Amino acid sequence: MRHPDSTTPGGPPTMNLLWSYVYARTLDLDIFLGGLPVPRLRFFADSGAHSARTLGLDISVDGYAAWVKRWSHWFTIYANLDVIWAPRATYDNQKRLEEVHGLHPMPVFHTGEPVSVLERYLNEGYTYIALGKLLGNSVKVLRPWLDQVFRMAEGTAVFHGFGMTVWPLLQRYRFYSVDSSTWGAGVRYGRVNLFHDGRWVECRLGSVESARKHHHVLEAYGLPVAAVSRRHYDPERVAGACAVAIYRASQWLTARLGPVELPPGRGYPPRPAVAQPALVSAGAPGTAGPQIYLAEAWHEAHRRHAAGLHIYLADASESWTGRAAKGIGAMT
């Protein structure tokens, strides 16, 4: 039986979120996630180790474990606390989370590490593995590396690509899931990236010329030209459209490459006996990829995204907040 999610015709829409421990460790996730106006949710918890290094924060594997256990009823999947360029330390963290804390983290394999590291995870039965440190590498560098790792895992395991939003590579490789922090660029950096007819179209906020040039794309997302103008800019509608674009791109990839099934094995939590009714578990039968998780460290962006997702996939609800209802009403 196929699990009802966004990949199932007629099933309820599913919102895919990725948040890092570094940014979410002080949040009450019952309030934050429970308050999102979506019927179904996939939540990917990442350690945020790279962000911690950038911010000068010291996070521990035991602290991360305590956080995962505290909020595990919300998590579809959670990754290991990885250490870039230190595969042994990363592996030790994996085993500590498993053997000391009884958790089921997704292992992480980085570019620049020996392929024997990946071979070890595959030989130990991990079937859902994250590929890290992809950002900062050119397509010319990544293609032969990805060719090799996908060949090694063929028929055995599937991959999550951290920060993997390079469109030519997503069209070439059958990732089970990836995450994107670029979906909110329209809110923060003055441009709206929308997926239309198999390609990405960029419309510059505040540019009448750009809006008129791409008016047919804006209309496909329910965005009038005025919504992206400098004078009448509406962040609710723009953020919602940017999030919907990610889902349309995901659907296009699925149609082009075919669904990617998650094999039984290690690297993700078992289906819980009792979980949040709205949560889609990683082990749900037939839950297929590719899945794109929206990575964000800003509460408001996810609230706006929730509105956008419902606009695209479901009817509005009277229980939504006023601002979300405003965005929905403007785009439906």
Residue pairs with C-beta under 8 A, 6 or more apart in sequence:
1 285
1 286
2 8
2 285
2 286
3 280
3 284
3 285
3 286
3 287
4 11
4 12
4 40
5 11
5 12
5 14
5 40
5 42
5 280
5 284
5 287
6 12
6 13
6 14
6 40
6 247
6 313
7 254
7 259
7 287
7 288
12 39
12 40
12 313
12 314
13 38
13 39
13 40
13 309
13 310
13 312
13 313
13 314
14 38
14 40
14 41
14 42
14 280
15 36
15 38
15 40
15 41
15 42
15 294
15 305
15 306
15 309
16 42
16 44
16 177
16 291
16 292
16 293
16 294
17 33
17 41
17 42
17 43
17 44
17 293
17 294
17 296
17 302
18 43
18 44
18 45
18 46
18 179
18 293
18 294
18 295
18 296
19 43
19 44
19 45
19 46
19 295
19 296
19 297
20 45
20 46
20 47
20 48
20 51
20 295
20 297
21 45
21 46
21 47
21 48
21 59
21 64
21 67
21 68
22 47
22 48
22 49
22 51
22 52
22 55
22 57
22 59
23 48
23 51
23 297
24 32
24 45
25 63
25 67
27 299
29 71
29 74
30 74
32 299
33 41
33 43
33 74
34 276
35 303
36 302
36 303
36 306
37 306
37 307
37 310
37 317
37 319
37 320
37 321
37 324
38 278
38 306
38 309
38 310
39 278
39 314
40 278
40 279
40 280
41 74
41 76
41 276
41 278
41 279
41 280
42 76
42 77
42 279
42 280
42 291
42 293
43 74
43 75
43 76
43 77
43 279
44 75
44 76
44 77
44 78
44 79
44 160
44 177
44 179
44 293
45 68
45 71
45 75
45 77
45 78
45 79
46 78
46 79
46 162
47 59
47 64
47 79
47 80
47 81
47 82
48 59
49 59
49 81
49 82
49 83
49 84
50 84
51 57
52 58
52 59
59 81
61 81
61 93
61 96
61 97
62 96
62 101
64 81
64 97
65 96
65 97
65 100
65 101
65 103
68 75
68 78
68 97
68 101
68 103
68 105
69 101
69 103
72 78
72 269
72 272
73 272
73 274
73 275
73 276
73 279
74 276
74 279
75 269
76 269
76 279
76 280
76 281
76 282
77 106
77 128
77 160
77 268
77 269
77 282
78 103
78 105
78 106
78 269
79 105
79 106
79 108
79 130
79 160
80 90
80 93
80 94
80 97
80 105
80 106
80 107
80 108
80 130
81 90
81 93
81 97
81 105
82 90
82 93
82 108
82 110
82 130
82 132
83 89
83 90
83 93
84 110
84 132
84 133
85 110
85 112
85 113
87 109
87 110
87 113
87 114
87 117
90 107
90 108
90 110
91 107
91 117
91 120
94 105
94 107
97 103
97 105
98 104
98 105
103 269
104 266
104 267
104 268
104 269
104 270
105 267
106 126
106 128
106 129
106 130
106 160
106 267
106 268
107 121
107 126
107 129
107 130
107 267
108 129
108 130
108 131
108 132
108 162
109 117
109 118
109 121
109 129
109 130
109 131
109 132
109 149
110 131
110 132
110 133
111 131
111 132
111 133
111 134
111 137
111 141
111 142
111 145
112 133
115 148
115 149
115 152
118 129
118 149
118 152
118 153
119 152
121 129
121 157
121 267
122 129
122 152
122 153
122 156
122 157
124 266
125 265
125 266
126 157
126 265
126 266
126 267
127 156
127 157
127 158
127 262
127 263
127 264
127 265
127 266
127 267
128 157
128 158
128 159
128 160
128 176
128 262
128 263
128 265
128 266
128 267
128 268
128 282
129 153
129 157
129 158
129 159
129 160
129 267
130 159
130 160
130 161
130 162
131 146
131 149
131 159
131 160
131 161
131 162
131 164
132 162
133 162
134 142
134 161
134 162
134 163
134 164
135 162
135 163
137 145
139 166
139 168
139 169
142 166
142 169
143 169
143 172
146 169
146 172
146 173
149 159
150 159
150 173
150 174
153 159
156 263
157 263
157 265
157 267
158 174
158 175
158 176
158 260
158 261
158 262
158 263
158 289
159 173
159 175
159 176
160 175
160 176
160 177
160 178
160 179
161 175
161 177
161 178
161 179
162 178
162 179
163 178
163 179
163 180
163 181
163 295
164 170
164 175
164 178
164 179
165 178
165 180
165 182
167 200
170 178
170 253
170 290
171 253
171 256
171 257
174 257
174 258
174 260
174 289
174 290
175 260
175 289
175 290
176 260
176 262
176 289
176 290
176 291
177 289
177 290
177 291
177 292
177 293
178 290
178 291
178 292
178 293
179 292
179 293
179 294
179 295
180 246
180 292
180 293
180 294
180 295
181 294
181 295
181 296
182 193
183 193
183 242
183 243
183 245
183 246
183 294
183 296
183 305
184 239
184 242
184 294
184 296
184 298
184 301
184 305
185 191
185 192
185 193
185 242
186 192
186 193
186 205
186 238
186 239
186 241
186 242
187 235
187 238
187 239
187 242
187 301
187 304
190 204
190 205
190 206
191 202
191 203
191 204
191 205
192 202
192 203
192 204
192 205
192 218
192 223
192 228
192 238
192 241
192 242
193 200
193 201
193 202
193 242
193 245
194 200
194 201
194 203
194 214
194 217
194 218
194 220
194 221
194 241
194 242
194 245
195 201
195 245
195 246
195 248
195 249
195 252
196 217
196 220
196 248
198 252
200 245
200 249
201 214
201 217
203 210
203 211
203 213
203 214
203 217
203 218
203 228
204 210
205 228
205 230
205 233
205 238
206 228
206 229
206 230
206 233
208 225
208 229
211 218
211 225
211 228
211 229
212 225
215 225
218 224
218 225
218 227
218 228
218 241
221 241
221 244
221 245
221 331
222 237
222 241
222 311
222 330
222 331
222 332
223 237
223 238
223 241
223 331
226 232
227 233
227 234
227 237
227 238
227 330
228 238
234 327
234 330
235 304
236 304
236 307
236 323
236 324
236 326
236 327
236 330
237 327
237 330
237 331
239 301
239 304
239 305
239 307
239 308
239 327
240 304
240 305
240 307
240 308
240 309
240 311
240 327
240 328
240 331
241 308
241 331
242 305
242 308
243 294
243 304
243 305
243 308
243 309
244 308
244 309
244 311
244 312
246 292
246 294
247 292
247 309
247 312
247 313
248 312
249 292
250 290
250 291
250 292
253 290
254 288
254 289
254 290
257 290
259 288
259 289
260 288
260 289
260 290
261 286
261 288
261 289
262 268
262 282
262 283
262 287
262 288
262 289
264 283
268 282
268 283
269 281
269 282
269 283
270 283
271 281
271 282
271 283
271 284
272 281
275 281
280 287
294 302
294 305
296 302
296 305
303 321
303 323
303 324
304 323
304 324
304 327
306 324
307 320
307 323
307 324
307 325
307 327
307 328
308 327
308 331
310 316
310 317
310 320
310 324
310 328
311 327
311 328
311 331
311 332
316 325
316 328
316 329
316 332
320 328
